[in-house]
Amino acid sequence: MVTWRRLGELIVPAIVLLGCLLYWWHVQDARSVARRVPDAVILFTVALTIVALVREFLFPPTSDDEKETPASFAGEIFVKRVLFVLLCFGYFLGFSWLGFNLTNVIFLLLAYRLAGLSFLGALPAAIISSAIFHFLALLMDFRVPTGPFGF
């Protein structure tokens, strides 16, 4: 029987697969020169997500693992997953308003904090990750929004 816990673990991979599918469907009519994200990147993302899903189904948690998880801990995990999904929607909404770099820093800072990193660990990790994403965007010739502060 599928438990709510197992379904909750599939939320993020399902969103990733849906996003890849929607992007791929959206750019099908575009010339290859106009595509900013190469098909190989999309296929790699889909492949990694499918590996995560297959791993979850091939190696399900044993019933002993589910019995050892207290209900309060399971509820906390569920709340964190819901907050992460809401954070993803916030990222989508804030992207054009705050710009690429600032939105990435804020999103990653909050996501790292949600994952359990301290603020002092999450802040440099968010800045470094955002810098990497910025250079990848430049490398792939993305036109990213700069936002109201010019960055």
PyMOL commands that set and color helices and strands:
alter all, ss='L'
color gray80, all
select helices_A, chain A and resi 4-9+11-26+39-58+63-68+71-98+100-114+119-139
alter helices_A, ss='H'
color red, helices_A
deselect
rebuild
show_as cartoon
